[in-house]
Amino acid sequence: MEPQSLVFEKHYNDYLVRLGGIGSRVAELLVRSGEKRLKLVDFDRVERSNLNRQFYFADQAGGLKTEMLKKNLQQIRPHSKIETVNQKIDRNNVCALFSDCTIIVEGFDRKESKKMLVEAFARTGKQVVSASGIAGTCLDSLGQRTIGNCTIVGDFSTDEAENELFPPKVLVVATMMAGLVLKTT
């Protein structure tokens, strides 16, 4: 059995909600840092347009993001325990999907979905790591804010509807989010 640092023995799982530019990259960074247990939740498929900022490859286009990401993560750490759930997350299932979690990493695109997830776990004691303001090219204004059990990373102002996603910025925000998860564990 592969040696494991004590820092990763304190919790059962980190959960990645949606596996786009944020979720797939946070998962990659956690596994590269030694995390062995993840639960990946998404309903989407890999698209070629995702490849500039997400941890997928051209031959995976059309595949389920959960299954393709699991395959990629296990190339890094073959003995990882990675659970996949191919399901759309909504108000009716969000609490059940993450009832056994310790940390939830949010990677939704839409503000309404982010709000729904953060509100669902606001008084539960479960740690939520979220992103807000990941579009645009400015890296100077990135930071983090903690509100209750939720820590939000980003510039808090740029919107994807008004600004293009800039792959380096997406990766920097994902790196900051992974760092928060690793400090919590």
C-alpha positions in Angstrom: 0.0 0.0 0.0 1.2 3.5 -0.9 2.3 5.7 2.0 -0.2 8.4 3.0 0.4 11.6 4.8 -1.5 12.1 8.0 -3.0 15.3 6.7 -5.2 13.3 4.4 -6.6 11.0 7.0 -8.9 13.5 8.7 -11.9 13.3 6.4 -13.7 10.9 4.2 -14.2 12.7 0.9 -13.9 16.0 -0.9 -16.8 16.5 -3.3 -16.5 18.2 -6.6 -19.8 19.6 -7.8 -19.7 20.0 -11.6 -16.5 19.0 -13.4 -15.7 21.9 -15.7 -12.7 24.2 -15.5 -12.9 24.6 -11.7 -14.0 21.2 -10.6 -11.8 19.1 -12.9 -8.7 21.2 -12.1 -9.4 21.2 -8.3 -9.8 17.4 -8.5 -6.5 17.1 -10.4 -4.6 19.2 -7.8 -6.1 17.3 -4.9 -5.1 14.0 -6.3 -1.6 15.3 -7.2 -1.3 16.5 -3.6 -2.0 13.0 -2.2 -5.8 13.0 -1.8 -7.1 9.5 -2.5 -10.9 9.7 -2.0 -13.1 11.9 -4.1 -16.7 11.9 -5.2 -17.3 13.5 -8.6 -20.8 14.7 -9.4 -21.9 16.0 -12.8 -24.3 15.1 -15.7 -22.4 16.7 -18.6 -20.2 15.4 -21.3 -16.8 16.6 -22.4 -16.9 19.0 -25.3 -13.9 20.0 -27.5 -14.5 23.6 -26.5 -13.7 22.5 -22.9 -10.2 21.3 -23.6 -8.5 24.7 -23.3 -9.2 24.9 -19.5 -10.5 21.6 -18.3 -8.6 18.4 -17.4 -9.8 16.3 -20.3 -8.2 15.2 -23.6 -9.4 15.3 -27.3 -10.1 11.6 -27.4 -12.5 12.0 -24.5 -14.9 14.4 -26.3 -18.4 13.0 -26.0 -17.7 11.0 -22.8 -19.3 11.6 -19.5 -17.2 14.1 -17.5 -17.4 12.0 -14.4 -16.0 8.9 -16.0 -13.4 10.7 -18.1 -12.1 12.6 -15.1 -12.0 9.5 -13.0 -9.8 7.8 -15.7 -7.5 10.8 -15.8 -7.2 11.0 -12.0 -6.4 7.3 -11.7 -3.6 7.8 -14.2 -2.0 10.1 -11.6 -2.8 8.0 -8.6 -4.1 4.5 -9.6 -5.3 3.4 -6.2 -7.5 6.4 -5.6 -11.1 5.7 -4.5 -13.1 7.8 -6.8 -16.9 7.6 -6.8 -18.8 9.0 -9.7 -22.4 10.2 -9.8 -23.9 11.1 -13.2 -26.7 13.3 -12.1 -27.9 16.8 -12.4 -27.9 18.6 -9.0 -31.0 20.5 -8.0 -32.9 21.6 -4.8 -34.5 18.2 -4.5 -31.4 16.1 -4.4 -28.5 18.4 -3.3 -28.7 17.5 0.4 -29.0 13.8 -0.3 -26.1 13.8 -2.8 -23.7 15.3 -0.3 -25.1 14.1 3.1 -22.0 12.1 3.9 -19.4 14.8 2.9 -17.0 16.9 4.8 -16.0 19.4 2.2 -17.9 20.4 -1.0 -16.1 22.1 -3.9 -18.6 24.0 -6.0 -18.0 24.3 -9.7 -21.3 25.5 -11.1 -21.5 28.0 -14.0 -24.8 29.6 -13.0 -25.2 32.0 -10.1 -28.6 30.4 -9.2 -27.0 27.0 -8.8 -24.2 28.4 -6.7 -26.7 30.1 -4.5 -28.8 27.0 -4.1 -25.8 24.8 -3.1 -24.4 27.4 -0.6 -27.8 27.9 1.0 -28.4 24.2 1.2 -25.3 23.8 3.4 -25.3 27.2 5.2 -26.2 25.8 8.6 -24.8 22.3 8.4 -21.2 22.8 9.4 -20.1 21.3 6.1 -17.3 23.3 4.5 -18.1 24.7 1.1 -15.4 26.1 -1.2 -16.9 28.2 -4.1 -15.8 30.5 -6.9 -17.1 33.8 -8.0 -15.6 36.0 -10.7 -13.4 33.6 -12.8 -13.8 35.3 -16.2 -11.8 38.0 -17.8 -8.0 38.3 -17.9 -7.2 40.3 -14.8 -5.4 38.3 -12.2 -4.6 41.2 -9.8 -7.9 41.3 -8.1 -8.2 37.6 -7.1 -8.8 37.0 -3.4 -11.0 35.0 -1.0 -13.8 35.8 1.4 -15.3 33.6 4.1 -18.9 33.8 5.0 -19.9 31.3 7.7 -18.9 27.9 6.4 -18.4 29.0 2.8 -15.1 30.3 1.4 -15.4 32.0 -2.0 -12.4 32.5 -4.3 -12.3 34.8 -7.3 -12.5 38.5 -8.2 -16.1 38.7 -7.1 -17.1 40.9 -10.1 -16.4 39.4 -13.6 -19.3 37.5 -15.1 -18.9 34.7 -17.7 -21.9 36.2 -19.6 -19.9 39.5 -20.1 -16.3 38.2 -20.2 -14.6 35.3 -21.8 -13.1 32.6 -19.7 -9.3 33.0 -19.5 -7.7 29.6 -18.9 -4.8 30.9 -16.7 -7.3 32.6 -14.5 -9.5 29.5 -14.2 -6.4 27.5 -13.2 -5.3 30.1 -10.6 -8.7 30.1 -9.0 -8.8 26.3 -9.0 -5.4 26.2 -7.4 -6.5 28.6 -4.6 -9.6 26.5 -4.0 -7.5 23.3 -3.8 -5.2 25.0 -1.4 -8.2 25.9 0.9 -9.3 22.2 0.8 -5.9 20.9 1.6 -5.5 23.4 4.5 -8.8 22.3 5.9 -8.0 18.6 5.9 
